[in-house]
């Protein structure tokens, strides 16, 4: 079948750089789908995007669709006339064209092939109208109607060439042709495109590089060359390369300088000014420090080599940096403590008060985390005292703290101090201009004010970690403030019945939960998640009641909210551990035990379990366990009879006398060990193995040595295999049968002390 290349160009005013990559994907997808519906498939599809055009080339597109024959099954021949009439309307046939097959009507519809040009003329306007721009507009007189075309910017021209021929159609009065325009400044007049094969080179001659990847490569290569020539190093920034490629059709990187006096401003401020405001590349010197240089990307080949362009960009940058330096100097004139007083003007949430209210809760919670020994228990001895601090901190002097008790008090003071100042930078001029710098600027202002380094670091890093790959703080003061901030957010939104729903998470609670998991696990914090979540709820409750918090009780009034948070944490932990390569069924197996909310201990179980089940002993023990569990599952007690936690009848449950109930349970346990008949060899061996393995496993679990617990369970593998090979569990003798079922119950109970093996796949 004959084929030809097809070129489609949609030329318009400037397409925002941030929309171009997605537009390329959507263009290819919509066009391919439209061709597929008509039965057409090109050998290849290439999409190009520049600031002023969206284009695609379909390689070796067949010049016509193939004729097809479709068969449709209709109603039975005995069906009412209305059913037959509907079938005829659907197929477009007459009654005499139908075929009767065993009392059922069948229709064969022959569809002739169509010219590809006709298919394209019909499909492309639909593609254009269905294009999913994030933001689009209507223009001109036609925009008075809501039915008029919406496009990212006013559409100005359309090229549609199949081979050397124009495919005729029009969109909103814009007829297709073969002419386009080149660079806005380096080219004038229209360019007549011969075919898809010449498109890229004809535009290159008009100073337009249509391939976005080529533009990226030019920018990256030339920017690095300029940096090297200046004895500097370009800070890699793939996103900025892509953005500059989306802003230019003929990219020309140029190097400029700014006044070195601006370097007194924090480097992150300068980087944001260059990158975000100006789209400039940032450079550093051989020592790794920020250099007073930048690289901008022009869209023209200037006759003076770019001198005027660099000078103009330098003036704009100087104005921006002057503003930043002014903000920096002005903000430093006010202490963070005074900035923090303004937080009462900012609403955190209508149900949760102001940001000042949140800060007060976080400060109390950070102190509580330290005083309870949750944070800092193993790190306090290495926390140095800081000069110029209040109370005990100032008295301690340099070096190690004088005593463990004293160090905890100092750490608690530092944590509360940092927490009370951690949001203060939200009201500064700098953060108002650069919201991305919240926390970071607070750290700079704290140091400039002479506050302890531990406090400044905690203010700077208390938002961390903000994602799966982000750095996890380890400094005790920082950990206390960061953990308190996230616990307060998570617990109180659940307390007010505002959890995430589906894909919606407006308060970033999933991120907060993930951050808590990372902080707890990364620092080995031994804390009950349930208790940690309850603490901010109680503090909020006492604050609302104008009371103070001295200890965290049980507070059954928060039972439902705590249950919801536990389930939420379980889901977040599963997601986090799956991404870390841990099998989901093993996480479920440990969670199924219930009552385990110490994340460090829980994950130690999971990791030990993952190592164990990958061994031959683990696989065989799992098989033996499942065989035992299946037998026990079939031996269900009669309906209404009390059961023990292991699923068997509990002979003591129905007794009202507790002493008698305990005696009956002891009798059952004795019967399991002393069945009153001669044990078979494999049976006796399994009893002996359990007698030895159970206390070893229990002792290891109590010591949180889960690898040793698994090793103890592994000794059961061979005895279990031998037991099932030579012993009949469902013996005709009811005494033997009951004894052996009790033995299987012991196997299940021993394994369940580590994890619920019924949840493990395999």
N, C-alpha and C positions, 0 to 999 in steps of 0.2 A: 504494500500500500504506500502511495506517495505521501511525503511529509515535508514540512517546512518549519523554520523557526518562527516563533511569534514574539513580537515586542509590544509591551504595553507600558506607556509612561503617563503618569498623572502628575502634571506640573501645577504647583500652587505657590502661594506665599509661604514664608518660612515656617517649617514644621519644628516645633520645640524638640530640642535634642533628646530630652528625657523620654519622648514618645516614639523615637525612631526605631529602636530595636524591636519593641513589641509590634509596631506597625509592620515591620518586615515579616515577622512570623504570621501575623493575622492575614496579610496580603497573600502569602504563599498558601496558607491553609484554606482561605475562602476560595481562591482561584482553583486550587486542586480539587476541592469538593465540587465546585461547579462543573469542572471538566468530567469528573468521575460520574456525576449524575447523568451526563450525556454519553457516557461510555468512551471517553477520551482519556488518554494517558500519555504525557510527553516522556521522552527519555531522560530529561533533566529539567530542573527549574531553578533559576537564579534570580534572587531579588536584590535590588540596589536601592539605597536610600541616601539622599543628600538633604540639606536644609530646604531645597526648593523642588524636590521631585521624589516620587515613589515609582520605581520601575521594576518590571520583571521580564525575563526572557525564558520562554518555554521552548526547549530544544526538541527538534524532530517531532513536531506535533502532527498527527495524521490529518490529511486535508479533508477527510469526511469520516463520519461515524459509520459503523457497520450496521447492515440491516439485521434486525433481530426478530425472532418469532417467540411470542410469549403465550403460554397456555394458562387459562383460568378455569377453575372448577366452579360450577354454578349450583343452583338448587336441584332437587330431585325433579324428575319429569312429572311427578304427581303433585308438585307444590302448587300453591295458589297462583293465579295469573299475576298478581301484584309482585311476587318474588321474581318471576321470570322477566317482567317488564323492567324491574330494577337492575337485573343482571345485564339485560340488553343495553340499557342506558350506560352502564359502567363500561362495557366493552365496545360500544359503538357499532355493534353488529345487528343483523336481522335474525329472525327466528330460524330461517332456512340455512343460516351459516353455522348454527350450533350442531354439535355432535352428541348423540345419545350413547352413553356407555354404561351399560348395566343399570339403567334407570336414573342416571345422573347426567345433567347437561354440562358439556365442556365447550369452551370457546378458544379458538386459536387466532391470535391477533398478530398480523404481520406488520412490523414497523420498518419502513424503508430507511436507509441511511440518510443522513443530513450533511450538508456542507458545513465544515468546521467554522467557516466564516459566519454562517447564520447562527450557529450555536454561540459563538463568541459575542456576536452583536446582541444576542438576547441575554446572555449570562452576565456580562461585565457591568452593565448598569445596575443589575441586582446586587452584585458584589460591592459596588461603590456605595449604594444606598444602605447596605447592611453593615458597613465597616464600623467596628466598635472602637472609635476614638474615645479616650478617657474624657476629653473635652472637645466639643465641636461647635460650629457656628453656622448661621445662615447669613446671606449677604445679598445686597442689591434689592431691586424692586420685588423679586420673587420671594424675599424673606418675609413679606407681609403674610404669606401663607405658611401655616405650620406643616404643610405637605411638601414644602420645598426641600431641596437637598441640604443636608448637613455635612460639612467636611471640616477638617481640623483648621484650615485657613482657606480663603477663597480660591476655588479651582480656576485655573487660567488656561489650561490646554491639555489635550489628550492625543497621544500617539498610539495607534493600533495598526501594526504592520504584520501581516501573515505572509512570510516570504518577502517579496518586493511590493505587495499590494496592500492598500489601505483597507481595513475592515470598517465599513461605514456604519456608524450609529452616532447618537448624540445624547448627552446628559445635561439637562438643564440648559439647553440651547447651545452647549459647547460641542461642536462637531469634531469628530476624529479627523486626523490628518497625519502628516509625516514631518511637521515642523516643530522645533522646540527652541529654547534659548539657552545660551551658554552662561558664563560667569557674569555677575551683575555689573562688574566694572571693567574686566579685561576683554569682554566680548560685546559686540553690538549687533543688533539685527537678528533675524531668524536663521536657524540652521536646519537644512533639509536632511533628514536621516534617510539613508539609502535602504538599510535593512537592520535586523537585529545583530548581524555579524559586524557591522561597522559602527554601531551605536556608541560603544565605550570610547573608541579612538576618535570619533568625530567630536565628541564632547570634550575629550582630553585636549584636542586642538583648540577648543574654546575655553580652556582653563577650568574644566570641571572634571574632577576625578569621581566617577560614579560609585566605585567600589569602596564601601566604608572601611573594610579591612585594610585596604591599601592606604587610605588616609590615616588610619590609626598607626600603621607601621611607619609612615613618613614622620608623623609627629613624635613617636617614641624614639626613633632613630636619631632624628635631628636634635631633639631636646637633649638627649644624652651626649651627643657630639658637642653641643654648645657648653654643657656643664663641664665636660672634660677639658675643653679648651680654656675654660676659666679657672681650672684647678679645683673644681667643685664636684659634688656628687648630686645627681637628681634623686629625690625621694620618690620611689616607685609609687605610681597611682594610676592603676588601670582604668578606674572609673573616670578620672579626669581626662585621660587620653581619649576614651570613648566620647566624653562630653564635648571635647574640643573638635573631634572628628565630626560630631553632629552639628557643630556651629559653623563649619567651613566647608567649602567645595574645593578650595585650593590652599591647603594649610601651609603656613610658613612660620615655624617657631622662631622667636626672637628673644635674646637675653637682655635683661635690664637690671638696674641697681636701685636701691633705695637707701635713705640716710641710715647709717649704722646706729645712730642714736635711738632709733625705734626699737632696737634689740633689747632695750631695758624692759620692754613690755613682755609678759610671759610668752614663750614661743608658741604655745597652742593658740593664742589669740592671733598672732601674726599668720600662722598657718591657715587658720579658718578664714581670716581676711583675704589672704591670697587665693585660697582654693574655692571657698564658697561664694564670696562676693565678687571676685574678679576672674575666677576660672584660670588662675595662674598656677604654674608648677613651682614647688618649693625646693630649695637647694640647701645643702649643708656642706660645711668645710671638712677638711681631712680629720678633724678631731670629733666629728659627729655633731657639731653645734650648728644651729641655724645660721645660714649665711644671709647677708643683706643683698640678696639677688633674687630674681624671679625670671621665669620664662613664660611669655605670653604667646598666643598663636594667632597670627594675623591671617586674613583671608585674601591677601593680595601680595603680589611681588612688587614691593615699593621701589621706585626709581632711585631713592636715596639709601637703599639697603635696609630700610626699616627704622632709620634714626628717628624720624618724626613720630612714628608709631610708638616706639619705645618711650620717647620723651612724654608723649601724651598719656600713655598708660602709667608711667611713673608718677605723673601729677595726680592722676585719679587715685592711685595707690597711696600716695603721701597723704591725701585728704582722709582716706579711710583709716590709715594708721594713726593720724593725728587724733581722730575721734577716739580710737581705741586707747591711745595713751592718756587722753583726757579722762576717759571712764576709769582707767586704772588708777590715776592719781586721785580723782575725786572719791572713788570708793574707799581708798585707803585712809581717807581723812575721818571716816566713821568706823568705830569699833564694831566687830561682828555682833557683840552683845546688843548694841544699839540698833543695828540692822534687824536683829531677830525680833525686836519689839514690834516691828511693822508687819510681822507675819500674821498678827491678829486681824489684819485687814483683808487677808486672802482666805477665801472659803476652800477648804479641802474637799468637803462634800457636805451637802445640806444635812445629812443624817449624822455626820461624823465631826461636825464643827469646822473650825478654822485650821490653817496650817500650824498656828501656834498651839492649838489643842493637841494636834498630832505630835508635835515636837515634845510637848510635856509628857505625853504617854510614852513616847520612844525613850526619853531620858530616864524615866522611872523603870522602864522595862530593861534598858541597857544595864542600869545599876543592879537590878534584880538578877539578871543573867550572871553577872560577876559575883555577887554576894552568895548566890546559890551554888557557886563553883562550877557552873555549866561552861562558862568561858574563862580562860586564863588559869585553870587549875594547874596545868603543867607548864605554863609559860611565865608565871608571875616573877619568878626569880631572875629572869633575864630582862625585865622591864626597867630601864634606867630612870632615875629621877631627873626632872627637868628644872633648870634654874628658872626662878621667877614665877613659879606656880604657887597656888594658894595652899594653906593648911599643911597637912602631912606631907604633901609633895615637896613643898619648899624646905621643910625641916629635914627630909631624908638625905638631901645632899647628893653628890654625884656617886656613881658606882652602883653596886647591888643594893637592894632594899634590906633594911636591918632585920626584918622578920617576915615569915610567911603571912601571918595575920595582918601585919602592917602593909605588906605588898598588896593583899587583896583589897584593903581599904583604899589604897592609893589608886589601884586599877579601877575600882568602882567610881572614885571621884573623877578620874580622867574620862571614863566612859560616859558618865553623866554630863560632864562639861562638853565633850565633843558632840553628844547627841543634842544638847540644847543649842548648839551653834551650827549644826550640820545643814540646816535649810536656810540659814541667814543670807546666803549669797543670792537667793531667789529674788530679793528686792534690790540688788545692786544694779547699777547702770550697765555693767559689762555683761551680766547674764541676761539682762533685758535685751541687749543687742545680739548676744550669742547664747541662746538657751542650751546649746550643746555643751556649754562649759560649766553647767551647774555642778556643784561639788568640787570640781577642779579649781575654780576660782576661789571658792571658800577656803580651800587648802592654802592657796597662795596668800590670801588676805590674813589667814591665821598666822602664817609664818612671818609676814610683814609686821604683824602686831606683836610678835614675840611670844606667842602661845607655844606650849610644848609640842615637840615634833609628833608625839603620839596622837595628840589632838588634831593637829593639822593633817596628818596622814589619814586619820579616821574620817574627817570631814571630806577630804578629797576622794576617798575610795568607798564611802559608805553605800553608794549605789551599786557597787560591784557585788557579785557577778551579774551582768545584765544579759547573759546568754550562755549557751552550752559551751562555747569555746573561750569564754572570757576568763581573765585571771581571777582566781579565788583568793581573797585577802586571808592573811595568816596572823597579822599583828593582833594581839588580844583586844585592844581598844577598838580597832577597826571592826573586828569580827563582832564584838558586842553591839556596836551601833548599827552595823549593816543587818545583823540578824534581828535586832529589835525593830528596825524600820520595816523590814519585810513581814515579820510576824504580826505587827500591828495592822498593816494593810490587809493581809490575808484574813486574819481572824475577824476583824471588825466588819469587813464587807460580807463575810459569811454570817456574822452575828446579826447583821441587818438584812439578811436574806437577799443578798445580791451576788450570788455566785455566777461564774461564767455559764453561758448557755450555748450549746452547739459550737459554732465557730466564732461566736461573739464573746469577747473578753475585754470590755471597755476599760477596765481598771487594771489590766495586765496582771491578773491574779495567777495565771499559769506561770508567768515569768517569775513572780514572787515566790511561788512554791518551789520552782526549780532552783532559784537562788538559795532558798533555805536548805534544800537537799545538798547543794554543792558546798555550802558553808559548813553544815554539820558533818558531812562525810569527809570533806577535804581537810577539816581540822580535827577529826576524830572526837567530836563533841558528844559526850554521853548525856543525852537528854531524852526524856519522854516527849515525843511530838505532841501528844495529847495535852500534857501539862504545859508545854511551851505555848500552845495555841490558846489554852484556857487563860493564861496569865494576862494577855492584853484585854480579853473580854472582861475579866474581873476588874482590871484597872479602869477600864472605861465605865463599868457599872459603878464602881466606888467614886469615880470622878463626878459622874452624873448625880450621885447621892451626896456630894460634897464631903466624902469621907476619904480616908487614907488607906493604903494597902500595906498590910504587914506580912500576910502570908496567903498562899493560894490554897483554898480548900477544895471541896469536891464540886460545889455549885451545880446541883442537878438541873437547875433552870436552863443551863446551857447545853444539856445533854444532846439535843437534836443537832445543834450547830456543830458541836464537836464531832459528832458522828459523820456529818457531811464533810467536814474538813479532813477527817481520817480517810474517808473514801477518796477524796480529791487528791490527797497526798499519795495514796496507793497508786492511783492512775498516773500521776506525774512521775513517780519513782519508776514505774514500769516503762514509761516512755524513755526516761533518761537512761535506764539500764539497757534497754533494747538497743539504743544508739551506741552504747558502750560495748555491745556484743554479747550481752547476757541473754540467755534464752528466756522467753516470756513465760514458758510453762514452769520453769524453776522459780521464778519470782512468785507466780501464783501458788506454787507448792509451799513456799515459806509463809506467804500472807495467809494461806488457808489455816495455819495453826491458830491464828487469832491472838490478840493480846500482846503482839510484838510491835512496839512503836519506837524502839531504840534503833535508829537507822543504821548506826555503825554495826551493832550486833546483827541486825537483820541482813545487811549486805554481806557480813562475814559468813553467815549461814549460806546465803545464795552462792557466793563465790566458791566456798568449800564444796557445796553440792554440785556445782557445775564441773569442778575438777573431778569429783568422785564418779559422777554418772558417765563420764567419758572413758573410764577405765573398764576393763573386762569384769573386775569384781563388781563395779557399780552396775553395769548392764545386767549381769546375772542376778545380783541381789534384787534389782528392780523387777526382773521377770519372776523371781521367787515370791516377792512381796505381792505382785499382782495376782499370782496364782492363789496365794493364801487369802487375799482380800476377796477374790471372786467366790471362793468356797464359802467364806463367812457371809458374803452378801446373800448367797442362796439360802443360808440357814437363818431366815428371818424369824423373830419371835412372834408369838401370836398377837393379834391386834389388841391393844389395850394394856398389854403387859409392860411394866416399867423397864427402861433400858439404861444401861450404863453409858458412859461417854464413848465407849468403843463399839456401841451398837448391839451389845449382847444383853440378855436379861440381867437385871440387877436384883438379886434376891433380897437385898436389904432395903430397897427403895420403898417397898409396900409396907414395911414395918413401922409402927409408930414409936416403938422404943428404940432410941438411938444406939444404946449399948447392944441390944439384940441385933440391930441392923449391922453394926460393925462386926459382931461375932459371925453373922452369916457370910459377910464378905470375906472375912478371914478364912472361914471354912472353905469357901469356893476357891480361894487362892491356894490353900493347902491341898485341896483335891487336885488342882492343876499340877502341883509338884509331886504329890504322893497319890497317884491314881488308884493304888490298890491292886495292881496287876503287874506282871513282869513286862517291862518295856522292851521293845525290839531294839536292836543295836543302834540303828539310825535314829530312832526316836530318843533313846538315851543320850546319844551324841548331841542331838539338837538341844535337848534340855540343858546339858552341860555347857554347850556353847553359849546359850542364852544366859545362863547363870553367871558366866564369866563376862560376856559382852555388855549386858545391861548396866551393871554398876560402872564399868569402864566408860561407856558412852555417857552415862548420866554425870559422872564426875567431870568428864571433858566438857560437856555442855555447860555445867555450872562454872567452869573455868573459862568459858567462851573459847575453847580450843576445838573448833568444829572440825578441823582436819583430823584430829585424834579421835573425835566422836565417829567420824566416817570410817576411820581405820578400824575402830572397834566393831562397827556394824559389818565391815567387810569380812570379818572372821566368820560371819554367819553364812556366807555364800555356800561353801562346800557342804556344811551340815544340812542346809535347807535343800540343796540339790539331792543329796543322798536320801533325805526324808521322803521327798516326793517320788523318788525312784523306787523305794522299797516298802514304804508304809502306806496302808490303805486308811485314809482319813475317815471316810464314811463306813466304818466297820459295822457289821451286824450287831456286835456287842455294844449296847448303848453307853456303857462305862468307858470303853476304849474310844468310842466316837466323841463323847463329851470331852474327854481328856485331850484328845488330839485337836479338837476345835479350840480348846483353851490354849493349846500350844501355838496355834496359828494366831490367836488373839494376842499372845505375847509378842509374836514376831511383828505384827502390825503396830502394837503399842510402842515397841522399842524403836521402830523406824520413825513413827510419828513424833517422837521427841525432837527430831531434827527437822523434818519436813513432812508434808502430806504427799507421800509418793503416788497417791492416786491421781494427782494433778500432773504428773510427769509423763510426757509422751514417750512412746517407744516400748 
